[in-house]
């Protein structure tokens, strides 16, 4: 098992039933993507969100402490594990991508034709600095884009991964509170040895219209299998959809 719990496939696999999406030119990677999408589909069958659609957003820490992971292939491997979430939820199998540090940047959506070399050709080719860690600017951009500038009746599923504490706690709380009336679900994941006390507080933050976030602390993703990863990512999503429907928030 490699970094982030990659498992070597035992037998060929075909794409799951349902909407057919184009895949990469790499047969081995296609094989892994199909297996991972199948795991998500199997988990969804046991929930209230089976067959539902969503816009999937990946917001990834780009601070200085993450630099090595971008350069040594770790982030590319992680991206290939996150992408099947878009394969399942998004009509076009597109994963909207942002990196954030003290500022943020939106990059080209991750699609099958650029997935394999996304980190080297799309992220690292820009030669951007690796800065400090602020959550509020990127959170506010996601709120404004998906709830104000380009609202849709289907939800937005945000996967927000960081390895460190932020310097703008009050502003981040304010954005999450404001977003609690919108159809945006926030999955916060802390990786590494940080304690992430602030993200734990966001998970139980009072004063929100509904509970719109979930947090998981994963010290060693190397030990997390694909099945465990998707269980973690999907935890509380169905509960949030139910809360939205009960409170008049459109989720399709």
Secondary structure, DSSP 8 states (H G I E B T S, - for coil): --GGG----SS-----SSS-----S-HHHHHHHHHHHHHHHHHHTTSTTTT--EEEEEEEE-SGGGHHHHHSSHHHHHHHHHHHHHHHH-TT--EEEEEESSSEEEEEEE-HHHHTTHIIIIIGGG--------SHHHHHHHHIIIIIIS--SSEEEEEEEESS--S-HHHHHHHHHHHTTSSEEEEEEEESS---HHHHHHHT-SS-SS--EEEEEES-GGG--HHHHHHHHHTTHHHHHHHHHHTT----
